[in-house]
Amino acid sequence: MAKSFEKSGINPEKNGKIKITMKNAPIFKLVKRDGETQEPLPNTKFVIYKIDEEYNEYPAYDVNGELVGESIEIQGENYQVITTDENGEISINL
């Protein structure tokens, strides 16, 4: 069965954030490739948030109720960071 998702809010001038709404898709897969060469980009870090209808950001949890990612401090702020594998991919059961 094909899973659907809706991508919206792409505005690189606004904190470089992309909002993705997932419907009927419990497995989140992200593939990061170089824009020019299309080569996979391993060890690329991302932060995933749960965002409500009022655009409030909350930590993302997987299907087991555990925080997604590894807690890392960046410039004095704590983030739950996920990192691409050697193929530039991340797969998470959300």
ChimeraX attribute file (.defattr): number of C-alpha atoms within 10 A of each C-alpha:
attribute: neighborCount
match mode: 1-to-1
recipient: residues
	/A:1	4
	/A:2	5
	/A:3	10
	/A:4	10
	/A:5	11
	/A:6	9
	/A:7	10
	/A:8	10
	/A:9	10
	/A:10	12
	/A:11	11
	/A:12	9
	/A:13	7
	/A:14	9
	/A:15	7
	/A:16	8
	/A:17	13
	/A:18	14
	/A:19	16
	/A:20	14
	/A:21	13
	/A:22	15
	/A:23	10
	/A:24	10
	/A:25	14
	/A:26	13
	/A:27	14
	/A:28	12
	/A:29	11
	/A:30	13
	/A:31	15
	/A:32	19
	/A:33	16
	/A:34	10
	/A:35	9
	/A:36	6
	/A:37	7
	/A:38	9
	/A:39	12
	/A:40	18
	/A:41	17
	/A:42	17
	/A:43	15
	/A:44	18
	/A:45	14
	/A:46	15
	/A:47	15
	/A:48	19
	/A:49	16
	/A:50	14
	/A:51	15
	/A:52	9
	/A:53	6
	/A:54	6
	/A:55	9
	/A:56	9
	/A:57	12
	/A:58	11
	/A:59	15
	/A:60	17
	/A:61	17
	/A:62	15
	/A:63	12
	/A:64	9
	/A:65	9
	/A:66	11
	/A:67	14
	/A:68	21
	/A:69	20
	/A:70	13
	/A:71	12
	/A:72	13
	/A:73	11
	/A:74	8
	/A:75	6
	/A:76	7
	/A:77	7
	/A:78	11
	/A:79	17
	/A:80	18
	/A:81	17
	/A:82	20
	/A:83	16
	/A:84	19
	/A:85	17
	/A:86	12
	/A:87	14
	/A:88	18
	/A:89	18
	/A:90	19
	/A:91	13
	/A:92	15
	/A:93	13
	/A:94	16
